[in-house]
Structures are given as C-alpha cells and as structure tokens.
C-alpha cells in the first residue's frame, strides 16, 4: 500500500473546511491543479470519493467525516512539531489577552468581540487598555498582545494588518438653530467646536492639518481627552464636532444628532491592528488577530500583515 503523503493531509483538511478545491489551494498557496491531484491520490488511497458534488455544492462523504478529526489531529501535531508551538483550541482554552485600543475601538469593536467570544471561546477574556504614547514600549515588552486603531507611530517596527478605511464627518445637534442640511466653510469656522485631544493616535493632527490647508480656523470651546462623551455633548449644546464616520454612524442611533460633510477635503486614514514579532507565531495571538480581522467589513480588508 502506498504511503500517505503529508501534503495530501493538508489538502484534505482545507477542502473539508472550505468545501471548495480552489479556495483550499489558495489557502495553502498551491495551484488548483496541485490540489486536485492531491485529492485524486487521496481518493485512490482510501478507495472513496471523499467529496461529492451535490445540488448544494461539494459535500464530504461519510468516510471523509470519519477521517477528518484524525487527519486534522495529525496535521496539527506535525505543525506543532515544526514550529515548536502548542496547539490552541479557542473553544476549550482559558486565556487572557490584553488589547490596546482607542475609545472608538471600545465603542465599535468590543461589543462584537465579546459576543463572538461568548459563543465560541467562553474561556477567553479581554483586558482593554487605552492607547497611549507608551503603547509601542508595552508591545515590545510583551505586556500587550495587540493594538487596534489609528496609530501612525506603530507603522515602523511592528507587524500590521489594515482593517478598514475611515473618513470624517461633522456632527451637530438635531435641534441646532443655525445649522441646516449643508454646512459651509464660513459657518463651520464661525460655530464653536468640541475637539478631541487624544494621546497616541493621529486623528486630531489629520483634521488640523487639512483645515489649515483649506484656510479654516475653528473656534474650539471645549477640549476633551476621548470621544466617549462627544456625541452627548453635541446633542445637548450648540457645539459642533468633527469625528470619524463610523463613530458618527453609531452615535446617530443613540443621540439626537445629525451628521454633515465637513466643508473641506479631509484625507482618509486606515485603521490597523499591530503586534510585535514575539507574538507573530503564537497560535493564540494568531487566532485573536484572525477574529478581530473577521469582525471588520470584508470589503476593506487587506491581506494578512507584513512587518515594516
């Protein structure tokens, strides 16, 4: 009897998960022809079609269902032996991850992340930490597993993955007496504003630089250290605020506010997740990064990360 090729096991596992030969080949970084050849040899080896085409697409045979847990275990054991890393099973693991994020991340990411963990990884807990000027050092020291947000200072020296692009909107109270459906440069400059001065992120710098280039000078009545209360402040006063679009959209459902285009062109920026080389191959951290990426809009996802 011919020996069982280790590459066939990987092909089988990926086809079983994707139920698609092309996607399995793409995941493994091989050609579709190579994956089809491996599947053909597996069928010959086991004397079973393993996967059959149906009206609902490709489906595993009973023999494939029986083989999958065994072959998956073989694959994981070989991968652990190759990398020296222990296996990570999120459904049974008990572990805490520390994630640096902005208050925007706390609003938009944390609820979805915790709902995901509750149903799929109940033994995993998250400790959120505010992004600060100290975040790069904490990543380097291993005190923090992951940082998520807009942090230009982390673009060099860390692994990174782009998650989604973001731009800015202006928000105002729904009952603001002087603001209509449009907001011109003169009105934007005349009205008083809330400004968010965050440490460790670059949101304020983007806005200030673009406004200066457009010849617009804001009258800032209030500076706050985070976005958390900005929408409520705007809703209950006549102050304006220039905020990321996603924040404006979330707050629109919670506060009596409206959003308007900023009367000058503001550049888009990219929200990323960053991590240090010490955690790059850790199975638990790799799983967490995959979860975070999967919770983001797929249309704006980038390929997995690189180190700069």
N, C-alpha and C positions, 0 to 999 in steps of 0.2 A: 504493500500500500504506500502511495506517495506521502511524503511528509507534508505537514500543514505549514504553509508559508506565513510568516508573521505579518507581512504586508496584507495578506488576504484578511486577516483578523480585523485590521483597522478599517479596511474597505467594508467588510460586513457590518461592523459596528456603526459606521457613518451612514450606510444605506439604510440600516434598520431605523436610525433616528430620523433621517430626512425623508425616507421612502421616495428617494429620487437619486438616480445614479449621477446626474450632472452636478447636483448640489453636494453630494458626497465627495466627488472628485475635486470640486472647488475647495471644500474644507480641507482636504488632505494635500492640496497643492499638486495634484497629478492630473493627467489628461483624462477626459471621459473614456477614451479608448482603453487606457490602462485600468481604469476602474471596472469597465465592462469585462475585460479579460480576466481580472481577478475574480469577479463574480462568477464567470463561467467555470473557472477552475474550482471554486468553492462548490458549485453545483455538482461538478463531477466528483469531487472528493467525498461529499456527503450523499450523493445519489438522490438529491432532492432539489426542486427548483428554487427553494428558499424564499423567493419573492415572486408573486404572480400579479399580472395586470388584471384589474377589475374595472367595473364602471366607475368606481370611486378612486381609481388610481392604483398605484403599486401597493400591495399588501403582503405581509410576511405569512409564510405557511406555518402550520403548527410546529414543524421541525425547527424553523427559524426562531419561533417564540421560545422553544425549549433550549436552543443553543445560545440565545443572546446573553442571558445572565452569565453563563460560563465563559463565553468568549470575551465579554466585556471585562470580567474579572482578570482574565489572562492579559488583556491589553493594559489595564490599569497597573497590574503588577509589574509588567515589563517597563511601562513608563516610569513608575516609581524607582525601579532598579536603575534605569538610565539616568534620571535626574537626581536621585537621592532624596526625593521629596515624598512625604507620606500622602496617602490618598485623602481627599477632602470630600465628605458627603454632607452637603448642607442640610439634608433632612434629619440627620442624627447628630450633627456637630454641635458642640457647646463652645461658643467663642464670642469674644467682644472685639469689635472693630472701632477704631477712633477715626472720625472723618472731619476734616476741616471744611467749612463751607461758609458762605455769606448768609446773611439773614434772608436773602432772596432764595437761597437753596433750602433753608429751613421751611420756608413757606411752600415752595413748589415741589421739592424732591422728597423731603422727609415723610409726609403722609403716604405717598405712593410706595416709598421704600419699605416703610413699616408694614403696610398692608401686604406687600409681597412676602416679607419675612414671616409674618404671622401664619400665612397659609403654607409656605414652602420650606421655611427654615426656622422653626419656632425656638430653637436653642441659640440663635444668633441675636445678639443685642448690639446696638449702635450707641456710641458716645459722640455726640456732635460737639465740635469745638469751633469757635469763631475764628475766621481767617484774620491774621494779623501780620505785622512786619516780622514776627518770629516764626511764621509758618515754614519758610524754607529750612531753617535750622531744625525744627521739630521733625520734618520729613527726613532730613539727613540722619538725625539721631535715632530714627525708628520709633519715636514717640507717637507718630501719627501714621496711619496706613495709607490715607488717600486725602487729596484736597480737590474740591469741586467748586468751580466758579470761574470768574474772570480775573486772572492773576498774571499779568504780564511778566512779573518778576520771576515766575516759575518756568518761563518758556525755555530757559537755558539750564542744562544740567540735570533735568528730570525727564522721565518718560511722560508722555502725554497722549491724550486722545481727545479730538474735537467731538463735542456732544451736540451742540446746536448753535445757530447764529441768532443774534438778538439785535434789535434796534431800539430807539427811544420814542416815547410819546409824552405829551404834556397832559396832566390831569388837572381837573378843576371841579369844584362843587357843582352838582347838578342844578343848584339854585343860584349860581353866581350871576349877579345882576348885570355885569358888564361883558360877560363872555358869551358869544353866540356859537354858531356852528363852525365858524372859522376863527383862526387866531393869527393876526398879522404881526409883523415884526415890531411895530410901534406898540401895540397892546401888550405883546409879550414882554417888551422892555419896560413898559410903564407899570404893569402889575407887580406885586410883591411875591416873592417865591420862598419855598422851603428848599434848602439844599442839604443833601446827604453827604457828609464828610466821612468816608469810610477809610479804615486803615488796612492796607494790604491788598486792596483792589484798585482798579483803574477807572471806575465809572465816572467819577467827578471830573477827572482830567480830560476824558473824551469830550464831555459836554462843554467844559470851559474853553478848550482849545477851538472847538467848532464855532462856538458863539463869538469868540474873539475874532476869528477869521471872517465871520459874517458881519462884524461891526455891531454886535448886540451886547449890551451890558445889562445884566439882570440886577434888580434891586432885591437883595436877599434879606428877608425879615427874620428867618429862623434857620439855624444850622443844627442838624441832629446827627447822631452817630450811626444810625441804621435806618432801614426802610420800614421797619415794622409798624410804626405809628403814622407814617406819612399820609396814607390814604385817609385815615380818620381825621387827621389834622386838616387836610384839604377839604374834606366833606363838611367840616364844621366851621370853616373860615372862608375868607376870600383869597387865600393864598393859592398859588399855582405850584406845581412840582413837575420836573422833567425826570421821568423814570423809565426803566426798561419795559418794553412792550408786554412781556409775559406777566410782570408784576401788575401792570395796569389792567390786563385782562382778568387776572384772578381777583383783584380788588373791586372791579366793576360789579361783580356779583355779590359783594359783601357790603359795599358802602355806596351812598347816594352821590356818585361822582360820574363824570363823563371824561372821555379822552379825546384829544385833538392832535393833529400833526404839529410837530414843532416847526415854526416858520423859517427854518433854515435847514440845510442838509447836515444831518449828523451821521457819522460813519457807523457801520455795523461792527459788532465785535463778536468774538467766538467764546462761548463757554466751554471749558475743557475739564477733564479730570487729569490730575498729575500724581505721580508716585515716584518713589526713589528706587534705585537699582536693587537695593537689598530685598525688596518685596516683589520684584518683577516676575520671578518664577515660583513664588509661593502659591500653592494651589488655592488656599483660602482667599488670598487677596485677588488672585486672578478671577475667581468666581464672583467676588464682590464687584469688581470693575465691570464684569460682563453684565451683572444685574443692573448696575447704575446705567450703563450704556443702553440696555434694553428698555429702560423706563423713559428714555428720551424719544422724541419724534424720529422715526426711522428715515424720513426723507432728508434729514440734515445730518445724519450720522456720517462720520469719516471712517476709513478703515482703521483697524487696531493700530496702536500707537508706535511711535518711534522716540528715541532719545536724541536730544539735540545737544 
